[in-house]
Each structure stands twice: as C-alpha cells, then as structure tokens.
C-alpha cells in the first residue's frame, strides 16, 4: 500500500509524468516494431551495422529479442530506484526517469535500423 501511495504522489509531478509517459510509449513502440517488421529467423542475423565497415556483428536471431528485454529490465530497475529515491533525493529520481527515456529511445532507434 505504501508503494501505491508513493506512486500517486510521484505522478502528480508533471515532469515525472511526462518522462514516464514518453518512456512507456517508447517501450511499447519498440515491442510493436517486432509485429510490424518481418524478422528473418535464419541461423545468423545482423545485430550491428557500422557506416565504416558495414555489417560488423552477426549472431543468432534470438539476440534481437534479448536486447529489448534487457532494456525493459533496466528500465524497470531504474523505475524502482526512481521511486525509492523520490523522498530522499528528488534530483536523482529525475535522473533515473530521464535515463529510462534515453535508453528506450536508443533501443527503438537500434531496432528500427536493424529489423
């Protein structure tokens, strides 16, 4: 019950509300990208490209799902830290909410270019 009350207080702050809304939409867009784009389920998939050498990392197609799952896990961990630090250090809480948005923006950009 304490966490629910803390979340209600946190989301009354407009900056936190906007950052968490943008972060949630970026996470949703990253996972919806898997539905929109066709994934090649071959034994080797392109995991990274470079403008200088082209394709530089090949791997199993499962890694295309592991990287966004890891980003989701890190985002949830950042959310837990942000809620925990809200009453102690509000500035660090803003930092963690901004890190969620930044991480998921780059994950969406990565997935858009790879898939």
C-alpha positions, -999 to +999 in steps of 0.1 A: +000+000+000+029+023+007+042+020-029+008+028-043+006+059-022+042+069-032+034+064-069+003+086-067+025+114-052+052+110-077+029+111-108+014+144-096+048+160-107+043+169-143+079+164-153+079+128-140+045+121-155+057+133-190+090+114-187+073+082-177+047+086-203+073+091-231+094+062-217+063+039-217+054+048-252+090+042-264+089+007-248+056+000-264+068+012-298+100-009-295+080-041-289+053-032-315+081-029-341+085-067-339+049-070-350+053-045-379+086-056-393+094-091-406+121-109-387+145-132-406+147-164-385+178-177-401+208-191-382+226-158-385+211-123-382+227-089-384+230-075-349+250-044-356+260-023-386+286+004-390+289+032-415+326+024-420+327-014-424+290-023-429+279-054-410+302-060-381+283-082-357+264-113-367+246-136-342+216-158-335+182-142-342+173-147-305+195-118-296+171-095-314+147-103-286+172-104-257+184-068-262+150-051-259+142-075-229+173-063-212+164-027-219+130-034-204+146-049-173+170-020-169+140+004-173+121-014-146+152-013-123+155+025-130+118+029-121+123+011-088+153+033-080+135+065-090+105+056-068+128+047-039+148+079-042+118+102-047+116+111-010+153+112-004+169+128-034+144+141-060+171+152-084+184+116-087+148+105-093+146+128-122+179+114-135+165+079-134+133+088-152+154+106-179+176+075-182+146+054-189+136+077-218+171+079-232+177+042-230+144+033-247+149+060-274+182+045-284+168+009-282+139+020-305+164+036-329+186+005-328+157-019-335+143+003-363+177+002-381+184-035-375+150-051-382 
